[in-house]
Amino acid sequence: MTANDGKQGIATQVAPDIFCLEIPTPFDVGAVNVYLLKGERLTLVDVGPLTDDAWTALTEGLESIGVSVQDIDQVILTHHHVDHCGQLEKVRERSGAKTFAHPQATPYVQQDEQFMTFHDEFFEELYIQSGVPEEMMVIISKFHKLMKKFSAPSQIDFHLKHEQKVPYLEDWQVLYTPGHSQSHLSLYRAKDHVMIGGDHIIKRISSNAFIEPPRNRTSTRPLTLIQYRTALQMCADMEIEQVLSGHGEPVYNHRELILARLQKNWERTDTLRRLLADGEKTAFELNALLFPDLYQKELPLTLSETLGHIDLLVILHQIEVREQDRVLYYHL
């Protein structure tokens, strides 16, 4: 069961002044949860992908509690992935709502051409270094097709930073929770210990820490799995009664869930070390061994996971790396 009891087109109250709308997506992850917050300004947290089904679910869900899209005053994005932000421009056009997000979401939401060119160059070099075969490089162009199909270019009006108050929602505080994406924000209401967690904490699946380009060309890439682990540990130290997730049902035992995720993370790191016992390997070779049934279908997801564990082991000086002909080889 999901946060709104699985009833698409009907918004369900999940906490005081918080309503959940379940929006269908065409992706394997399933439906995405969009939240309506009542306060000084009527606020949507995320909007769903750009599909007819998603728009119908959003409009009908709002109507079920006496609200229309035109009534929305502002939109907050938890992050820039298309299942969460795809129909933002459609909402903005009909409502005039202003959009709040982390600064890192801006080039993706705007579909900035210069950034997208840099994005492609970054992944081409990353995949070469990882030993990805030439025939699998087509995955880079598939990312653009996905964005253009399920999202429309839009605009971020105001940026949100860690621990600031949410504008016009005095009870809510912004938490920067990177890892799953560089733009990922969560929202926290201290008076009743409710957190809107986006894709940071999900009950039934462990969020993937996707590799992304750095903020600018002069920086090194973010260590996304390490960011994700750190942000999880921050949340484990907080008093949270309920996490309202971006997918699936609410989480009520966040510390127990986080501990299990961190433990599983270390187990995979140990597995990677064992895979290096018989000699050096590229990230792509390790990826194929870690995810034999999935790596060809879900290369960005699985390679991000593999590189994250490599990052962790390199930082801890548990594995070494050498470069040959632009390809990186890892060994114990």
Sequence and secondary structure as in RCSB ss.txt:
>XXXX:A:sequence
MTANDGKQGIATQVAPDIFCLEIPTPFDVGAVNVYLLKGERLTLVDVGPLTDDAWTALTEGLESIGVSVQDIDQV
ILTHHHVDHCGQLEKVRERSGAKTFAHPQATPYVQQDEQFMTFHDEFFEELYIQSGVPEEMMVIISKFHKLMKKF
SAPSQIDFHLKHEQKVPYLEDWQVLYTPGHSQSHLSLYRAKDHVMIGGDHIIKRISSNAFIEPPRNRTSTRPLTL
IQYRTALQMCADMEIEQVLSGHGEPVYNHRELILARLQKNWERTDTLRRLLADGEKTAFELNALLFPDLYQKELP
LTLSETLGHIDLLVILHQIEVREQDRVLYYHL
>XXXX:A:secstr
  TTTT TT  EEEETTEEEEEE  SSTT  EEEEEE SSS EEE    SSHHHHHHHHHHHHTTT  GGG  EE
E S   HHHHTTHHHHHHHH  EEEE GGGHHHHHT HHHHHHHHHHHHHHHHHHT  GGGTTHHHHHHHHHHHH
       EE  TT EETTEEEEEEEE  SS TT EEEEETTTTEEEEETTS SSS         SSTTS    HH
HHHHHHHHHHHTS  SEEEESSSS BS HHHHHHHHHHHHHHHHHHHHHHTTTS B HHHHHHHH TTTTTT HH
HHHHHHHHHHHHHHHTTSSEEEEETTEEEEE 
